[in-house]
Amino acid sequence: MTQPLLTLADLRVAFATPSGPLTVVDGLSFTLESGKTLCIAGESGSGKSVTALSLMGLLPKPGGRVIGGSALFQGRDLFKLPEAEMQAIRGDEIGMIFQEPMTSLNPVLSIGTQMTEGLRRHKGLSHTDAEKRALAVLESVRIPEAKRRLAQYPHELSGGMRQRVMIAMAMSCEPDLLIADEPTTALDVTIQAQILELMSDLQKQTGTAIILITHDMGVVAEMADDVVVMRHGRMVEHGPARSVFATPQADYTKALLAAVPKFSSGRNAPAEKPRIEPALSVRDLIVRFDVKGGFFHRTQQRVHAVEKISFDLMPGETLALVGESGCGKSTTARAIMHLSPFAGSVKVHGKETVGIRGEELRALRRDVQMIFQDPHASLDPRMSVGDLVGEPLVIHGLAAGADLKDRVADLFQRVGLPKEHMARYPHEFSGGQRQRICIARALSLNPKIIIADECVSALDVSIQAQILELSEKLQGEMGLSYLFISHDMAVVEQISHRVAVMYLGQIVETGPTKQVLGNPQHPYTQKLLAAVPIPDPARRGLARRRLEGEVPSPFRGIDYVPSFVTYRDLGGGHLVAAQ
Protein backbone atom coordinates (compact mmCIF):
# COMPACT_ATOMS: atom_id res chain seq x y z
CA MET A 1 0.00 0.00 0.00
CA THR A 2 1.27 3.45 -0.96
CA GLN A 3 2.31 5.62 1.97
CA PRO A 4 0.36 8.88 2.43
CA LEU A 5 2.11 12.05 1.38
CA LEU A 6 1.39 13.64 4.77
CA THR A 7 0.47 12.03 8.08
CA LEU A 8 -0.43 14.45 10.86
CA ALA A 9 -0.69 12.77 14.25
CA ASP A 10 -1.97 14.34 17.49
CA LEU A 11 -0.92 17.93 16.68
CA ARG A 12 -0.99 20.22 19.71
CA VAL A 13 -0.17 23.95 19.43
CA ALA A 14 -0.02 26.48 22.26
CA PHE A 15 0.41 30.24 22.48
CA ALA A 16 1.95 32.09 25.40
CA THR A 17 -0.48 34.44 27.19
CA PRO A 18 -0.13 36.56 30.34
CA SER A 19 -2.19 33.93 32.19
CA GLY A 20 -0.12 31.00 30.90
CA PRO A 21 -0.01 28.74 27.80
CA LEU A 22 -3.21 28.56 25.77
CA THR A 23 -3.74 25.42 23.68
CA VAL A 24 -5.29 26.44 20.33
CA VAL A 25 -4.98 23.11 18.48
CA ASP A 26 -5.50 19.97 20.50
CA GLY A 27 -5.04 16.45 19.15
CA LEU A 28 -5.57 16.99 15.41
CA SER A 29 -4.81 13.98 13.19
CA PHE A 30 -5.36 13.19 9.50
CA THR A 31 -3.66 11.69 6.43
CA LEU A 32 -3.41 13.09 2.91
CA GLU A 33 -2.52 11.24 -0.30
CA SER A 34 -0.93 12.72 -3.42
CA GLY A 35 -3.44 14.23 -5.85
CA LYS A 36 -6.18 14.50 -3.20
CA THR A 37 -7.81 17.53 -1.58
CA LEU A 38 -8.48 17.78 2.13
CA CYS A 39 -10.67 20.67 3.26
CA ILE A 40 -10.40 21.95 6.82
CA ALA A 41 -13.62 23.76 7.74
CA GLY A 42 -14.76 25.56 10.84
CA GLU A 43 -15.42 28.97 12.33
CA SER A 44 -12.87 31.73 12.82
CA GLY A 45 -10.65 30.86 15.75
CA SER A 46 -11.12 27.10 15.38
CA GLY A 47 -7.42 26.50 14.68
CA LYS A 48 -7.53 26.06 10.89
CA SER A 49 -4.89 28.65 9.97
CA VAL A 50 -2.74 27.77 12.99
CA THR A 51 -2.60 24.19 11.69
CA ALA A 52 -1.36 25.46 8.31
CA LEU A 53 1.27 27.71 9.89
CA SER A 54 2.44 24.80 12.05
CA LEU A 55 3.01 22.61 8.98
CA MET A 56 4.95 25.43 7.32
CA GLY A 57 7.02 26.17 10.45
CA LEU A 58 5.70 29.73 10.42
CA LEU A 59 4.09 30.03 13.84
CA PRO A 60 4.73 33.49 15.29
CA LYS A 61 7.78 33.50 17.54
CA PRO A 62 8.25 33.36 20.43
CA GLY A 63 4.59 33.11 21.38
CA GLY A 64 3.47 30.12 19.30
CA ARG A 65 4.95 26.64 19.35
CA VAL A 66 4.12 23.03 18.61
CA ILE A 67 3.95 21.23 21.98
CA GLY A 68 3.08 17.76 20.73
CA GLY A 69 2.49 15.51 17.76
CA SER A 70 4.24 14.74 14.47
CA ALA A 71 3.86 15.69 10.80
CA LEU A 72 5.44 13.02 8.56
CA PHE A 73 5.91 14.51 5.10
CA GLN A 74 7.54 12.06 2.71
CA GLY A 75 9.08 10.28 5.70
CA ARG A 76 10.38 13.44 7.45
CA ASP A 77 8.87 14.92 10.59
CA LEU A 78 8.38 18.59 9.75
CA PHE A 79 8.29 19.52 13.44
CA LYS A 80 11.78 18.16 14.05
CA LEU A 81 13.59 19.60 11.02
CA PRO A 82 16.08 22.43 11.54
CA GLU A 83 15.11 25.82 10.12
CA ALA A 84 17.60 25.52 7.24
CA GLU A 85 15.88 22.37 5.96
CA MET A 86 12.41 23.96 6.38
CA GLN A 87 13.54 26.93 4.32
CA ALA A 88 14.50 24.55 1.53
CA ILE A 89 11.09 22.81 1.73
CA ARG A 90 8.97 26.00 1.84
CA GLY A 91 8.08 27.18 -1.63
CA ASP A 92 9.64 24.11 -3.22
CA GLU A 93 8.09 20.90 -1.85
CA ILE A 94 5.32 22.69 0.08
CA GLY A 95 3.69 25.84 -1.30
CA MET A 96 1.23 28.07 0.50
CA ILE A 97 -1.39 30.57 -0.63
CA PHE A 98 -2.20 33.03 2.12
CA GLN A 99 -5.63 34.57 2.69
CA GLU A 100 -4.71 38.17 1.88
CA PRO A 101 -2.35 38.55 -1.09
CA MET A 102 -1.61 42.21 -0.35
CA THR A 103 0.06 41.22 2.93
CA SER A 104 1.98 38.41 1.21
CA LEU A 105 3.27 40.30 -1.81
CA ASN A 106 6.06 42.85 -1.41
CA PRO A 107 4.62 46.23 -2.50
CA VAL A 108 8.01 47.60 -3.64
CA LEU A 109 9.01 44.66 -5.86
CA SER A 110 7.56 43.86 -9.26
CA ILE A 111 5.58 40.67 -9.81
CA GLY A 112 8.39 39.33 -12.00
CA THR A 113 11.06 39.94 -9.34
CA GLN A 114 8.99 38.17 -6.67
CA MET A 115 8.25 35.19 -8.89
CA THR A 116 11.79 34.65 -10.16
CA GLU A 117 13.28 34.92 -6.66
CA GLY A 118 11.90 31.54 -5.55
CA LEU A 119 12.74 29.83 -8.84
CA ARG A 120 16.34 30.97 -8.74
CA ARG A 121 16.73 29.94 -5.12
CA HIS A 122 15.00 26.54 -5.17
CA LYS A 123 15.61 25.42 -8.75
CA GLY A 124 18.95 27.11 -9.45
CA LEU A 125 17.67 28.73 -12.65
CA SER A 126 19.36 31.63 -14.36
CA HIS A 127 17.55 34.96 -14.42
CA THR A 128 16.50 34.40 -18.06
CA ASP A 129 15.24 30.85 -17.45
CA ALA A 130 13.47 31.89 -14.25
CA GLU A 131 11.69 34.69 -16.11
CA LYS A 132 10.60 32.26 -18.85
CA ARG A 133 9.28 29.85 -16.22
CA ALA A 134 7.48 32.68 -14.38
CA LEU A 135 5.85 33.79 -17.64
CA ALA A 136 4.70 30.24 -18.40
CA VAL A 137 3.21 29.82 -14.92
CA LEU A 138 1.36 33.15 -15.14
CA GLU A 139 -0.10 32.05 -18.46
CA SER A 140 -1.13 28.72 -16.90
CA VAL A 141 -3.25 30.56 -14.32
CA ARG A 142 -4.94 32.42 -17.18
CA ILE A 143 -3.63 35.89 -16.46
CA PRO A 144 -4.14 38.05 -19.57
CA GLU A 145 -1.12 39.90 -20.95
CA ALA A 146 1.16 37.87 -18.67
CA LYS A 147 4.38 39.39 -20.00
CA ARG A 148 3.20 42.90 -19.13
CA ARG A 149 2.18 41.75 -15.63
CA LEU A 150 5.76 40.75 -14.81
CA ALA A 151 6.74 44.43 -14.79
CA GLN A 152 3.73 45.55 -12.73
CA TYR A 153 3.48 45.95 -8.97
CA PRO A 154 0.86 44.36 -6.67
CA HIS A 155 -1.21 47.54 -6.28
CA GLU A 156 -1.71 47.68 -10.06
CA LEU A 157 -3.62 44.39 -10.11
CA SER A 158 -7.18 43.56 -9.09
CA GLY A 159 -7.91 41.33 -6.09
CA GLY A 160 -8.64 38.33 -8.29
CA MET A 161 -5.51 38.94 -10.34
CA ARG A 162 -3.32 39.19 -7.19
CA GLN A 163 -4.77 35.91 -5.92
CA ARG A 164 -3.91 34.23 -9.22
CA VAL A 165 -0.37 35.60 -8.93
CA MET A 166 -0.15 34.02 -5.46
CA ILE A 167 -1.30 30.69 -6.91
CA ALA A 168 1.26 31.01 -9.70
CA MET A 169 4.04 31.69 -7.20
CA ALA A 170 2.96 28.77 -5.01
CA MET A 171 2.80 26.40 -8.01
CA SER A 172 5.89 27.64 -9.86
CA CYS A 173 8.19 25.06 -8.23
CA GLU A 174 5.57 22.30 -8.69
CA PRO A 175 5.20 21.49 -4.98
CA ASP A 176 4.04 18.10 -3.76
CA LEU A 177 1.71 19.81 -1.29
CA LEU A 178 -0.20 23.07 -1.65
CA ILE A 179 -1.75 24.69 1.44
CA ALA A 180 -4.42 27.24 0.53
CA ASP A 181 -5.69 29.37 3.43
CA GLU A 182 -9.04 30.94 2.46
CA PRO A 183 -7.88 31.56 -1.13
CA THR A 184 -11.31 32.77 -2.30
CA THR A 185 -12.45 34.83 0.69
CA ALA A 186 -13.73 38.29 -0.34
CA LEU A 187 -13.42 37.47 -4.06
CA ASP A 188 -16.51 37.97 -6.17
CA VAL A 189 -18.32 34.82 -7.21
CA THR A 190 -17.06 34.67 -10.79
CA ILE A 191 -13.40 35.10 -9.82
CA GLN A 192 -13.92 32.53 -7.05
CA ALA A 193 -15.22 30.04 -9.60
CA GLN A 194 -12.18 30.70 -11.81
CA ILE A 195 -9.76 30.23 -8.88
CA LEU A 196 -11.33 26.93 -7.81
CA GLU A 197 -11.39 25.65 -11.38
CA LEU A 198 -7.77 26.72 -11.80
CA MET A 199 -6.64 24.90 -8.66
CA SER A 200 -8.43 21.74 -9.80
CA ASP A 201 -6.82 21.92 -13.26
CA LEU A 202 -3.33 22.42 -11.81
CA GLN A 203 -3.88 19.53 -9.44
CA LYS A 204 -4.82 17.23 -12.32
CA GLN A 205 -1.74 18.33 -14.29
CA THR A 206 0.82 18.02 -11.47
CA GLY A 207 -0.66 15.52 -8.99
CA THR A 208 -0.25 18.07 -6.18
CA ALA A 209 -2.06 17.34 -2.93
CA ILE A 210 -4.09 20.27 -1.54
CA ILE A 211 -5.04 21.28 1.98
CA LEU A 212 -7.81 23.84 1.50
CA ILE A 213 -8.80 25.93 4.52
CA THR A 214 -12.16 27.63 4.23
CA HIS A 215 -15.38 28.53 6.03
CA ASP A 216 -17.40 28.43 2.79
CA MET A 217 -19.25 25.12 2.68
CA GLY A 218 -20.05 25.64 -1.00
CA VAL A 219 -16.31 25.70 -1.71
CA VAL A 220 -15.85 22.59 0.45
CA ALA A 221 -18.52 20.76 -1.54
CA GLU A 222 -16.91 21.84 -4.81
CA MET A 223 -13.33 20.85 -3.98
CA ALA A 224 -12.97 18.32 -1.15
CA ASP A 225 -12.26 14.61 -1.30
CA ASP A 226 -12.16 14.51 2.50
CA VAL A 227 -13.30 17.02 5.12
CA VAL A 228 -12.03 17.85 8.60
CA VAL A 229 -14.38 19.97 10.70
CA MET A 230 -12.72 21.85 13.58
CA ARG A 231 -14.10 23.66 16.59
CA HIS A 232 -12.17 25.27 19.43
CA GLY A 233 -8.95 23.62 18.28
CA ARG A 234 -10.37 20.09 18.17
CA MET A 235 -11.50 17.90 15.29
CA VAL A 236 -15.23 17.20 15.67
CA GLU A 237 -15.75 15.30 12.38
CA HIS A 238 -13.61 13.71 9.66
CA GLY A 239 -14.68 11.77 6.61
CA PRO A 240 -15.33 11.75 2.85
CA ALA A 241 -17.01 14.92 1.64
CA ARG A 242 -20.16 13.21 0.39
CA SER A 243 -20.69 11.42 3.71
CA VAL A 244 -20.10 14.56 5.79
CA PHE A 245 -22.63 16.55 3.74
CA ALA A 246 -25.20 13.77 3.40
CA THR A 247 -25.09 12.33 6.92
CA PRO A 248 -23.17 14.64 9.30
CA GLN A 249 -22.59 13.00 12.67
CA ALA A 250 -21.50 15.89 14.90
CA ASP A 251 -24.07 18.41 16.09
CA TYR A 252 -21.64 21.20 15.23
CA THR A 253 -21.32 20.00 11.62
CA LYS A 254 -25.11 19.85 11.35
CA ALA A 255 -25.30 23.43 12.64
CA LEU A 256 -22.64 24.60 10.14
CA LEU A 257 -24.53 23.08 7.21
CA ALA A 258 -27.85 24.43 8.46
CA ALA A 259 -26.37 27.95 8.56
CA VAL A 260 -25.36 27.89 4.87
CA PRO A 261 -27.54 30.39 2.94
CA LYS A 262 -29.63 28.63 0.31
CA PHE A 263 -31.39 29.83 -2.78
CA SER A 264 -35.20 30.08 -2.96
CA SER A 265 -35.40 31.74 0.44
CA GLY A 266 -35.68 35.30 -0.80
CA ARG A 267 -37.52 37.91 1.25
CA ASN A 268 -40.81 39.38 0.20
CA ALA A 269 -40.86 43.11 -0.39
CA PRO A 270 -42.09 45.19 2.56
CA ALA A 271 -45.71 46.21 2.39
CA GLU A 272 -46.11 49.21 0.12
CA LYS A 273 -47.24 52.47 1.64
CA PRO A 274 -48.97 55.09 -0.50
CA ARG A 275 -46.75 57.98 -1.60
CA ILE A 276 -43.94 57.01 0.73
CA GLU A 277 -40.74 59.03 0.43
CA PRO A 278 -37.55 57.06 -0.32
CA ALA A 279 -34.98 56.84 2.45
CA LEU A 280 -32.32 57.26 -0.24
CA SER A 281 -32.82 58.53 -3.77
CA VAL A 282 -29.96 58.46 -6.30
CA ARG A 283 -30.39 60.06 -9.71
CA ASP A 284 -27.96 60.11 -12.64
CA LEU A 285 -24.94 59.40 -10.41
CA ILE A 286 -21.64 59.80 -12.27
CA VAL A 287 -18.19 59.17 -10.81
CA ARG A 288 -15.10 59.63 -12.99
CA PHE A 289 -11.44 59.94 -12.10
CA ASP A 290 -8.78 61.63 -14.22
CA VAL A 291 -5.49 59.79 -14.67
CA LYS A 292 -2.66 62.26 -15.07
CA GLY A 293 0.85 61.67 -16.35
CA GLY A 294 3.62 62.84 -18.60
CA PHE A 295 6.05 65.70 -18.16
CA PHE A 296 3.29 68.29 -17.73
CA HIS A 297 1.12 66.05 -15.56
CA ARG A 298 -1.83 66.37 -17.87
CA THR A 299 -4.93 64.19 -17.96
CA GLN A 300 -4.18 61.24 -20.23
CA GLN A 301 -7.01 58.84 -19.37
CA ARG A 302 -10.28 58.88 -17.48
CA VAL A 303 -11.76 56.14 -15.28
CA HIS A 304 -15.50 55.82 -15.89
CA ALA A 305 -16.26 54.21 -12.54
CA VAL A 306 -20.01 54.92 -12.35
CA GLU A 307 -22.06 56.08 -15.31
CA LYS A 308 -25.44 57.69 -14.71
CA ILE A 309 -27.11 55.18 -12.40
CA SER A 310 -30.39 55.82 -10.61
CA PHE A 311 -32.23 53.92 -7.87
CA ASP A 312 -34.40 54.39 -4.78
CA LEU A 313 -34.00 52.75 -1.38
CA MET A 314 -37.25 52.71 0.59
CA PRO A 315 -37.59 52.86 4.40
CA GLY A 316 -37.28 49.40 5.91
CA GLU A 317 -35.99 47.95 2.63
CA THR A 318 -32.77 46.15 1.69
CA LEU A 319 -31.42 46.81 -1.80
CA ALA A 320 -28.47 44.65 -2.87
CA LEU A 321 -25.82 45.89 -5.31
CA VAL A 322 -24.09 42.95 -6.97
CA GLY A 323 -21.46 42.52 -9.63
CA GLU A 324 -17.79 41.75 -10.12
CA SER A 325 -14.91 43.69 -8.62
CA GLY A 326 -14.40 46.88 -10.55
CA CYS A 327 -18.01 47.29 -11.64
CA GLY A 328 -18.57 50.40 -9.48
CA LYS A 329 -20.43 49.04 -6.42
CA SER A 330 -18.07 50.37 -3.73
CA THR A 331 -17.52 53.62 -5.66
CA THR A 332 -21.27 54.18 -5.62
CA ALA A 333 -21.30 53.67 -1.85
CA ARG A 334 -18.40 56.08 -1.32
CA ALA A 335 -20.09 58.73 -3.45
CA ILE A 336 -23.28 58.49 -1.39
CA MET A 337 -21.17 59.00 1.76
CA HIS A 338 -19.43 61.99 0.12
CA LEU A 339 -16.10 60.16 0.25
CA SER A 340 -15.62 60.47 -3.53
CA PRO A 341 -16.45 63.41 -5.84
CA PHE A 342 -19.52 62.82 -7.98
CA ALA A 343 -22.09 64.40 -10.26
CA GLY A 344 -25.82 63.86 -10.03
CA SER A 345 -28.28 63.90 -7.16
CA VAL A 346 -28.23 62.06 -3.81
CA LYS A 347 -31.18 62.69 -1.50
CA VAL A 348 -31.56 61.31 2.04
CA HIS A 349 -35.18 61.35 3.19
CA GLY A 350 -35.96 63.95 0.53
CA LYS A 351 -33.10 66.32 1.41
CA GLU A 352 -30.51 66.98 -1.30
CA THR A 353 -26.98 66.29 -0.05
CA VAL A 354 -25.04 67.77 -2.98
CA GLY A 355 -22.86 70.61 -1.74
CA ILE A 356 -23.42 70.10 2.01
CA ARG A 357 -20.48 70.66 4.37
CA GLY A 358 -19.65 71.03 8.04
CA GLU A 359 -22.47 70.27 10.47
CA GLU A 360 -24.83 69.23 7.68
CA LEU A 361 -22.36 66.64 6.43
CA ARG A 362 -21.79 65.45 9.99
CA ALA A 363 -25.54 65.00 10.46
CA LEU A 364 -25.70 63.05 7.19
CA ARG A 365 -23.03 60.63 8.38
CA ARG A 366 -24.93 60.14 11.61
CA ASP A 367 -28.01 59.08 9.70
CA VAL A 368 -26.09 57.13 7.06
CA GLN A 369 -23.42 54.75 8.37
CA MET A 370 -21.06 52.61 6.33
CA ILE A 371 -19.50 49.25 7.13
CA PHE A 372 -16.34 48.86 5.06
CA GLN A 373 -15.09 45.65 3.49
CA ASP A 374 -11.70 45.51 5.20
CA PRO A 375 -12.06 45.57 9.01
CA HIS A 376 -8.27 45.56 9.49
CA ALA A 377 -7.96 48.91 7.73
CA SER A 378 -11.06 50.34 9.44
CA LEU A 379 -9.94 49.90 13.06
CA ASP A 380 -7.26 52.06 14.74
CA PRO A 381 -4.70 49.57 16.13
CA ARG A 382 -3.84 51.97 18.99
CA MET A 383 -7.35 52.00 20.46
CA SER A 384 -9.20 49.30 22.39
CA VAL A 385 -12.19 47.89 20.54
CA GLY A 386 -14.51 49.19 23.27
CA ASP A 387 -13.25 52.73 22.67
CA LEU A 388 -13.58 52.24 18.90
CA VAL A 389 -17.22 51.18 19.16
CA GLY A 390 -18.00 53.97 21.61
CA GLU A 391 -16.13 56.69 19.69
CA PRO A 392 -19.13 57.75 17.51
CA LEU A 393 -21.25 58.14 20.67
CA VAL A 394 -18.59 60.39 22.20
CA ILE A 395 -18.11 62.47 19.03
CA HIS A 396 -21.83 63.14 18.74
CA GLY A 397 -22.23 63.73 22.50
CA LEU A 398 -24.73 60.91 22.96
CA ALA A 399 -23.18 59.04 25.90
CA ALA A 400 -20.44 59.27 28.52
CA GLY A 401 -19.16 57.49 31.61
CA ALA A 402 -21.10 54.46 32.84
CA ASP A 403 -23.86 55.00 30.26
CA LEU A 404 -21.29 54.84 27.47
CA LYS A 405 -19.82 51.62 28.84
CA ASP A 406 -23.26 50.02 29.15
CA ARG A 407 -24.27 50.97 25.61
CA VAL A 408 -21.01 49.61 24.17
CA ALA A 409 -21.44 46.37 26.15
CA ASP A 410 -24.97 46.03 24.71
CA LEU A 411 -23.64 46.54 21.18
CA PHE A 412 -21.01 43.84 21.73
CA GLN A 413 -23.70 41.46 22.90
CA ARG A 414 -25.84 42.24 19.84
CA VAL A 415 -23.09 41.14 17.45
CA GLY A 416 -22.14 38.04 19.41
CA LEU A 417 -19.03 39.25 21.27
CA PRO A 418 -18.57 39.02 25.07
CA LYS A 419 -18.36 42.36 26.83
CA GLU A 420 -15.12 41.20 28.47
CA HIS A 421 -13.42 41.71 25.10
CA MET A 422 -14.02 45.48 25.17
CA ALA A 423 -10.56 46.13 26.63
CA ARG A 424 -8.74 44.21 23.91
CA TYR A 425 -7.12 45.63 20.77
CA PRO A 426 -7.93 44.87 17.10
CA HIS A 427 -4.88 42.63 16.56
CA GLU A 428 -6.16 40.26 19.26
CA PHE A 429 -9.19 39.28 17.15
CA SER A 430 -9.72 37.16 14.08
CA GLY A 431 -10.84 38.74 10.80
CA GLY A 432 -14.43 37.69 11.37
CA GLN A 433 -14.43 39.07 14.91
CA ARG A 434 -13.03 42.41 13.69
CA GLN A 435 -15.86 42.67 11.20
CA ARG A 436 -18.40 42.16 13.98
CA ILE A 437 -16.72 45.04 15.85
CA CYS A 438 -17.15 47.25 12.76
CA ILE A 439 -20.82 46.31 12.57
CA ALA A 440 -21.28 47.19 16.25
CA ARG A 441 -19.66 50.58 15.63
CA ALA A 442 -22.00 51.28 12.70
CA LEU A 443 -25.03 50.47 14.86
CA SER A 444 -23.90 52.73 17.72
CA LEU A 445 -25.61 55.89 16.37
CA ASN A 446 -28.92 54.20 15.56
CA PRO A 447 -28.65 55.24 11.91
CA LYS A 448 -31.56 55.31 9.44
CA ILE A 449 -29.50 53.90 6.54
CA ILE A 450 -26.61 51.46 6.64
CA ILE A 451 -24.38 50.91 3.63
CA ALA A 452 -22.75 47.50 4.07
CA ASP A 453 -19.83 46.92 1.71
CA GLU A 454 -19.11 43.16 1.78
CA CYS A 455 -19.73 43.22 5.53
CA VAL A 456 -20.18 39.44 5.86
CA SER A 457 -17.69 38.24 3.22
CA ALA A 458 -15.01 37.39 5.81
CA LEU A 459 -17.36 35.75 8.31
CA ASP A 460 -17.80 32.03 8.77
CA VAL A 461 -21.26 30.70 8.01
CA SER A 462 -22.59 30.46 11.56
CA ILE A 463 -21.54 34.02 12.47
CA GLN A 464 -22.73 35.18 9.05
CA ALA A 465 -26.15 33.69 9.82
CA GLN A 466 -26.18 35.49 13.18
CA ILE A 467 -25.30 38.83 11.59
CA LEU A 468 -27.92 38.45 8.88
CA GLU A 469 -30.54 37.49 11.46
CA LEU A 470 -29.49 40.47 13.57
CA SER A 471 -29.72 42.77 10.54
CA GLU A 472 -33.27 41.63 9.80
CA LYS A 473 -34.27 41.98 13.46
CA LEU A 474 -32.88 45.52 13.70
CA GLN A 475 -34.55 46.39 10.43
CA GLY A 476 -37.90 45.29 11.81
CA GLU A 477 -37.43 47.11 15.11
CA MET A 478 -35.89 50.35 13.84
CA GLY A 479 -37.08 50.59 10.25
CA LEU A 480 -33.50 50.55 8.98
CA SER A 481 -32.75 50.68 5.28
CA TYR A 482 -29.78 48.72 3.94
CA LEU A 483 -27.74 49.23 0.80
CA PHE A 484 -26.11 45.81 0.80
CA ILE A 485 -23.05 45.27 -1.41
CA SER A 486 -22.05 41.64 -1.80
CA HIS A 487 -20.68 39.02 -4.16
CA ASP A 488 -22.39 36.14 -2.30
CA MET A 489 -25.57 35.56 -4.27
CA ALA A 490 -27.11 33.20 -1.70
CA VAL A 491 -26.65 35.83 1.00
CA VAL A 492 -28.09 38.47 -1.32
CA GLU A 493 -31.21 36.38 -1.89
CA GLN A 494 -31.63 35.78 1.82
CA ILE A 495 -31.22 39.39 2.99
CA SER A 496 -32.47 41.61 0.16
CA HIS A 497 -35.89 42.72 -1.03
CA ARG A 498 -34.56 44.08 -4.34
CA VAL A 499 -31.40 43.59 -6.39
CA ALA A 500 -29.47 45.84 -8.76
CA VAL A 501 -26.85 44.14 -10.95
CA MET A 502 -23.95 46.38 -11.97
CA TYR A 503 -21.59 45.95 -14.90
CA LEU A 504 -18.97 48.49 -16.02
CA GLY A 505 -20.44 51.27 -13.90
CA GLN A 506 -24.06 50.80 -15.02
CA ILE A 507 -27.06 48.89 -13.71
CA VAL A 508 -27.95 46.22 -16.27
CA GLU A 509 -30.79 44.53 -14.37
CA THR A 510 -32.85 45.47 -11.31
CA GLY A 511 -36.03 44.42 -9.62
CA PRO A 512 -37.50 42.33 -6.80
CA THR A 513 -35.00 39.71 -5.60
CA LYS A 514 -37.24 36.73 -6.36
CA GLN A 515 -37.83 37.93 -9.91
CA VAL A 516 -34.25 38.86 -10.78
CA LEU A 517 -32.58 35.80 -9.24
CA GLY A 518 -35.41 33.43 -10.06
CA ASN A 519 -35.75 34.54 -13.68
CA PRO A 520 -32.60 36.47 -14.70
CA GLN A 521 -32.92 38.07 -18.11
CA HIS A 522 -29.59 39.78 -18.76
CA PRO A 523 -26.74 37.44 -19.87
CA TYR A 524 -24.41 38.94 -17.26
CA THR A 525 -26.87 38.18 -14.44
CA GLN A 526 -27.29 34.64 -15.75
CA LYS A 527 -23.54 34.07 -15.72
CA LEU A 528 -23.15 35.52 -12.23
CA LEU A 529 -25.69 33.02 -10.90
CA ALA A 530 -24.12 30.16 -12.83
CA ALA A 531 -20.81 30.69 -11.00
CA VAL A 532 -22.26 30.20 -7.49
CA PRO A 533 -20.74 27.09 -5.77
CA ILE A 534 -23.45 24.66 -4.69
CA PRO A 535 -23.07 23.24 -1.14
CA ASP A 536 -23.69 19.67 -2.34
CA PRO A 537 -20.80 17.37 -3.41
CA ALA A 538 -23.27 15.19 -5.33
CA ARG A 539 -23.78 18.09 -7.78
CA ARG A 540 -20.05 18.73 -8.26
CA GLY A 541 -18.88 18.94 -11.83
CA LEU A 542 -22.15 20.15 -13.28
CA ALA A 543 -21.54 22.20 -16.40
CA ARG A 544 -21.78 25.84 -15.54
CA ARG A 545 -21.29 28.93 -17.67
CA ARG A 546 -18.55 31.03 -16.19
CA LEU A 547 -17.36 34.50 -16.92
CA GLU A 548 -13.91 34.30 -18.37
CA GLY A 549 -11.16 36.82 -17.78
CA GLU A 550 -11.40 40.15 -16.03
CA VAL A 551 -14.11 42.75 -16.18
CA PRO A 552 -13.17 45.07 -19.11
CA SER A 553 -11.14 48.05 -18.02
CA PRO A 554 -13.06 51.22 -17.11
CA PHE A 555 -10.06 53.30 -18.31
CA ARG A 556 -10.90 55.34 -21.38
CA GLY A 557 -9.42 58.13 -23.46
CA ILE A 558 -10.32 61.66 -22.48
CA ASP A 559 -12.42 62.04 -25.66
CA TYR A 560 -14.50 58.93 -24.89
CA VAL A 561 -18.25 59.54 -24.77
CA PRO A 562 -20.13 56.77 -22.91
CA SER A 563 -23.39 55.35 -24.11
CA PHE A 564 -26.10 55.05 -21.48
CA VAL A 565 -28.40 52.06 -21.08
CA THR A 566 -32.10 52.04 -21.79
CA TYR A 567 -34.36 49.55 -20.03
CA ARG A 568 -37.09 47.10 -20.91
CA ASP A 569 -39.84 46.97 -18.27
CA LEU A 570 -40.80 43.35 -17.57
CA GLY A 571 -43.43 44.29 -15.01
CA GLY A 572 -43.42 44.31 -11.24
CA GLY A 573 -40.46 46.70 -11.11
CA HIS A 574 -38.20 44.28 -13.05
CA LEU A 575 -36.04 46.30 -15.48
CA VAL A 576 -33.42 44.91 -17.87
CA ALA A 577 -30.92 46.82 -20.00
CA ALA A 578 -31.81 46.69 -23.66
CA GLN A 579 -29.13 44.86 -25.68
Protein Blocks (a to p, Z undefined) as FASTA:
>chain_A
ZZdfbdcehiacddddfkbpcdfbghiacdddehiacddeddehilpmmmmmmmnopacc
fkbccfedcddeehiafklpcfklmmmmnoplpccddfblmlmpcfkbcfklmmmmmmmm
mnopafklmmmmmmmmmmmnopghkllmmmpcfklpcfklmmmmmmmmmmmnopabdcde
hklgoiafklmmmmmmmmmmmmmmnopacddddfbfklmmmmmmbdcddeehiafbdcdf
klmmmmcfblklmmmmmmpccehiaccdddddehiacfbdcehiacdddddedjkopafb
dcdfbghiaddddehiacddeddehilpmmmmmmmnopaccedjddeehiafehpahjlm
mmmmmmpccddfblmlmpcfkbcfklmmmmmmmmnopagcjllmmmmmmmmmmnopafkl
mmpcfklpcfklmmmmmmmmmmmnopabdcdehklmmpcfklmmmmmmmmmmmmmmnopa
cddddfblklmmmmpmbdcddeehiafbgcdfklmmmmcfbfklmmmmmmpccfbfklgo
iacdddehjdddfbdcfkbccdddddddebjhiacddZZ
